[in-house]
Amino acid sequence: MTEQSALLLRKQLAELNKNPVEGFSAGLIDDDDIYKWEVVIIGPQDTLFEGGFFKAYLTFPYDYPLRPPKMKFITEIWHPNVAKNGDVCISILHEPGEDKFGYEKPEERWLPIHTVETIMISVISMLADPNSDSPANVDAAKEWREDPNGEFKKKVARCVRKSQEMAFD
Amino acid sequence: MAEEKQESSQGDIEGVNCLAYDEAIIAQQDKIQQEIANTNPLVSDKQDLSVLQKEYAEDDAVYQLKLKDLYKKYAYIRKTRPDGNCFYRAFGFAHLESLLEDSKELQKFKAVAAKSKHDLVNEGFTEFTIEDFHNTFMDLIEVCEKQPSLQELLNSFNDQNMSDYVVVYLRLLTSGYLQREHGFFEHFIEGGRTIKEFCQQEVEPMSKESDHIHIIALAKALNVSILVEYMDRGEGGTVNHHVFPEGGDPRIFLLYRPGHYDILYK
């Protein structure tokens, strides 16, 4: 029943187009493929990421929402929970049972009732509040832990600037 | 064959770092799950209860005695896949099966099921995120209204996606009832968690196993009485049973063996 996941994703896309949610925008990478989304996250206010426009791809499995999508930032972003290749590593995108790092609390795992909107809300909250206990980018986590206003801030500011240049190209 | 596979996968993980080692464990767990899936249908055909005999050693006195006790009360078993969702799947199938020939009860159940979505929405669930699961559940009840063959119902429950959608909805109903009656249930939650946390950790995620508290909640949420026969290593020679909720007149009989539920028939 791949159709059911396609229908659900179409419904979510239509809903997001009709009633956009503050903080991000969403669309398809290719209009013919409902399983591949492009989202742009606006760096949350009062954080180091403020002013940035971060583009990311969401790839949904055919058995969504039984299993979570994968998320990858295309815009360069320096963050403890985003791997250097852009892969987003937050617990709600992990299936229950699978716990490579062993740090995450079980309550934050993937649930079939998550939507693009609830995922984005988690990602935006991750930008505002990194979790350095289970880093995907160890260097960023170390810098953030040792001095969030030092090297870390500088690298984030560079990403924000680059993201603006990309967005207004 | 299985041994060979294990050897080669062990060879693969030698000399790699810790993280890769964890990944190898996850890969192996996936493989085990896959093997379980290949050898166990989600819901099996009805089998003679004597199939259980082969699962226990002849000199395993505790289980052999309990099996004898079980034979006195039941004749058949229908097995479910041990994937952590077995309670919900066993319940869902057994209940709809029992309603195939009882259209009056089926109509009552349909009314309860139809209303259940509003209860969940009142409980704070977003309609949009639960309605696909609810629709699949209602579709299946409507299929039952047409009095399909048992095989059709069995096919639906062995369609992974449809079957899992039903499991998700039963999990949501369980969660909703626990949260609605949190004043009562919160006394039974271990680990200082709130009911909401418990539901998000132990009820709503797929593959999380069920305990008494889940069974009571689902039985009450759907107003269906469930009898569970407990067969474990405890002394006594007889199989103990519990009816959920207490004092009900059960239509569904489940066999619990540590970590797993199957369906029993008289």
Interface residues (C-beta under 8 A of the other chain):
Chain A: M1 Q4 L7 L8 K11 Q12 E15 D63 L66 E95 P96 G97 E98 K100 G102 P106 E107 R109 W110 L111 P112 I113 H114 T115 T118
Chain B: L19 D22 E23 I26 Q29 F125 T126 F128 T129 I130 D132 F133 T136 D159 Q160 N161 M162 D164 Y165 V168 L172 E197 Q200 Q201 E204 P205 M206 S207 K208
